[in-house]
Amino acid sequence: MIGMKPRVRQGTWIRKIFPCIPVFLILILVRGAFSADNSACLSCHQDENLSIQDARGRKVSLFVSEAEYKNSVHGKLSCSSCHIRIKDDTHSEGGKKAANKGVNCGACHRNAEKEYDESLHAKAAQKGTERAAYCHDCHGSHNVLPKKNPNSMVYSSNISKTCNRCHSNTEFIKEHALGGGPSPGELFETSVHEARGMLPCTNCQGSHHLGSLIDRNHRFFGPMFLRPAGNVTRR
């Protein structure tokens, strides 16, 4: 009849939400698995004394600060989201990390990885250079912060310090034949760019696509090296 509300069949709402129940249960199980995964990993890696020796015989800490990790950009991810090749704790047998357990940042950060593959850092790695920089060398590992965070390793005022971890290292410079005399880091520290805090290293060298200023494919090659002699504009 006109004006009467249609009768709602009993059980209709149950039929509507029933298909969603399996998905909801899966999400709960997955979230629980992630938590369990991190707990299992941290049960060992929260030990500040946990370490191994690298190929050079140097001590490398395997300690992971849970607080730093939770505050990082990856804090909501499980350990296995990045360490995908580690399926269980067999990698810790004998106190040694099994081979080929590295993290592939490019699985998520594809554009950055594509740029990195064309950089000097990547070319050094392709030649088999052991100390060629990868993502974690500049961004950190378990403590990665957004680049706009003042505590980030790649924050504009921190970049030179991050670069100088290698480029002011005498052993590193000698190994990579980066020239004699003052290191690139020392030279930059005395420059007007550093003194005034105007330009970090990446403004000229690039970041993920870091290149040489004498490389014709480098974005600054033209302005820096193709300018006619004597044609300098003073301001």
C-alpha positions in Angstrom: 0.0 0.0 0.0 1.0 3.6 -0.6 2.9 5.1 2.4 3.9 1.7 3.8 7.6 0.9 4.1 8.8 -2.2 2.4 9.3 -5.2 4.7 13.0 -6.0 5.2 13.5 -9.7 5.0 15.2 -11.2 8.0 18.8 -12.1 7.5 19.4 -9.7 4.6 22.1 -7.7 6.4 23.8 -11.0 7.3 23.9 -12.0 3.6 25.4 -8.6 2.7 28.3 -8.7 5.2 29.0 -12.4 4.9 31.3 -12.1 1.8 33.4 -9.5 3.7 34.0 -11.8 6.7 36.8 -13.9 5.0 38.6 -10.8 3.9 38.4 -9.3 7.4 39.8 -12.6 8.9 42.6 -12.6 6.4 43.6 -9.1 7.4 43.6 -10.0 11.0 45.8 -13.1 10.4 48.2 -11.2 8.2 48.6 -8.4 10.7 49.1 -11.0 13.4 51.7 -12.7 11.2 53.6 -9.4 10.7 53.6 -8.7 14.4 54.8 -12.3 15.2 57.5 -11.9 12.4 58.9 -8.8 14.0 58.8 -10.2 17.5 60.7 -13.3 16.3 63.4 -11.2 14.6 63.7 -8.7 17.4 64.1 -11.5 20.0 67.6 -11.8 18.6 68.3 -8.4 17.0 67.5 -6.3 20.1 70.7 -7.7 21.5 73.2 -4.8 21.4 76.1 -7.2 21.3 74.9 -9.1 18.3 77.4 -8.8 15.5 79.3 -10.5 12.7 82.6 -9.9 10.9 82.6 -8.8 7.3 84.9 -9.8 4.5 87.5 -7.3 5.8 87.4 -8.8 9.3 85.6 -5.7 10.7 82.9 -6.0 13.3 79.5 -5.2 12.0 76.6 -4.7 14.5 73.3 -6.5 13.8 71.5 -4.6 16.6 68.1 -3.1 15.6 66.5 -0.5 17.8 62.8 -1.3 18.0 62.0 2.3 18.9 63.9 3.7 15.9 62.4 1.2 13.6 58.8 2.0 14.7 59.5 5.7 14.2 61.0 5.2 10.7 59.1 5.5 7.4 59.0 1.7 7.4 57.8 1.3 10.9 54.4 -0.3 9.9 56.1 -2.9 7.7 57.2 -6.4 8.9 60.8 -7.4 8.7 60.1 -9.9 6.0 58.6 -7.1 3.8 62.2 -6.1 3.1 64.2 -9.1 4.1 62.2 -11.3 1.7 64.8 -14.0 1.3 65.0 -14.8 5.0 62.3 -17.3 5.6 63.2 -18.5 9.1 66.0 -18.3 11.7 68.3 -20.7 9.9 70.3 -17.7 8.6 71.6 -17.3 12.2 73.0 -20.8 12.5 76.6 -20.7 13.6 76.3 -17.0 14.2 76.8 -16.2 10.5 74.4 -14.5 8.1 73.6 -16.6 5.1 74.7 -15.3 1.7 72.5 -13.4 -0.7 70.1 -12.0 2.0 70.4 -8.4 0.9 67.5 -6.0 0.7 66.2 -4.9 -2.7 64.8 -1.4 -2.2 63.9 -1.2 -5.9 61.1 -3.7 -5.3 59.1 -0.7 -3.9 61.1 2.3 -5.0 61.3 1.5 -8.7 61.9 5.1 -10.0 64.6 5.7 -7.5 66.2 2.4 -8.4 66.1 3.2 -12.1 67.9 6.5 -11.5 70.4 4.8 -9.2 71.2 2.2 -11.9 72.6 5.0 -14.0 74.7 6.6 -11.3 78.4 6.4 -10.5 77.6 4.5 -7.3 75.8 1.8 -9.3 78.6 1.6 -11.9 81.1 1.1 -9.1 79.0 -1.7 -7.7 78.7 -3.3 -11.1 82.5 -3.4 -11.3 82.5 -5.4 -8.1 83.6 -2.6 -5.8 82.8 -3.7 -2.3 82.3 -0.3 -0.8 80.0 1.2 -3.5 77.2 3.1 -1.9 73.7 1.7 -1.9 70.4 3.1 -0.5 71.1 2.3 3.2 74.5 4.1 3.1 72.7 7.5 2.5 69.2 6.9 3.9 70.0 4.6 6.8 68.7 1.1 7.3 66.2 0.5 10.1 66.0 4.2 10.9 65.0 5.7 7.6 63.3 9.1 8.0 61.5 11.4 5.5 63.9 13.7 3.8 62.0 16.7 5.2 62.7 15.5 8.8 65.6 17.5 10.2 67.0 14.3 11.7 67.1 12.5 8.3 70.4 11.7 6.9 69.3 13.3 3.6 67.9 16.4 5.1 69.4 19.4 3.2 71.7 20.5 6.1 72.8 16.9 6.8 73.6 15.8 3.3 77.3 16.9 3.3 77.9 15.0 6.6 76.3 11.9 5.1 78.4 12.2 1.9 81.6 12.8 3.9 81.3 9.5 5.7 82.9 8.1 2.6 84.3 11.2 0.8 86.4 12.4 3.7 87.6 8.9 4.5 91.3 8.6 3.5 91.2 4.9 3.0 88.1 5.2 0.8 89.6 8.0 -1.3 92.8 6.0 -1.9 90.9 2.9 -2.9 88.8 4.7 -5.4 91.6 6.9 -6.7 89.7 10.1 -6.0 92.9 12.2 -6.1 95.6 13.2 -3.7 95.8 16.1 -1.3 92.7 17.3 0.5 89.7 15.0 0.3 86.5 16.1 -1.6 84.8 16.4 1.7 87.5 18.6 3.2 87.5 20.8 0.1 83.7 21.2 0.3 83.9 22.1 4.0 86.0 25.1 3.2 83.9 26.2 0.2 81.5 29.1 0.1 78.6 26.7 -0.5 79.2 24.9 2.8 80.1 28.0 4.7 76.8 29.7 3.8 74.8 26.5 3.9 73.5 27.4 0.4 74.0 24.3 -1.7 74.4 20.7 -0.5 76.4 18.2 -2.5 73.3 16.8 -4.3 72.4 20.1 -5.8 75.3 19.7 -8.3 76.1 16.0 -8.2 72.6 14.7 -8.1 71.2 12.2 -5.6 70.0 8.8 -6.9 71.4 9.7 -10.4 74.7 11.0 -9.0 77.1 11.5 -11.9 80.4 13.0 -12.8 80.6 16.7 -13.9 82.8 15.7 -16.8 80.2 13.2 -18.0 78.4 14.6 -21.1 75.2 12.9 -20.0 75.3 14.6 -16.6 72.7 17.3 -16.2 75.3 19.9 -15.2 77.9 19.0 -17.9 76.6 21.7 -20.3 76.4 24.6 -17.9 79.7 23.8 -16.2 81.9 22.9 -19.1 80.4 24.1 -22.4 80.2 27.8 -21.4 82.4 29.9 -23.8 85.6 31.1 -22.1 85.3 34.7 -20.8 81.5 34.6 -21.0 80.9 34.7 -17.3 78.1 36.9 -16.0 78.9 38.6 -12.7 76.2 39.6 -10.3 
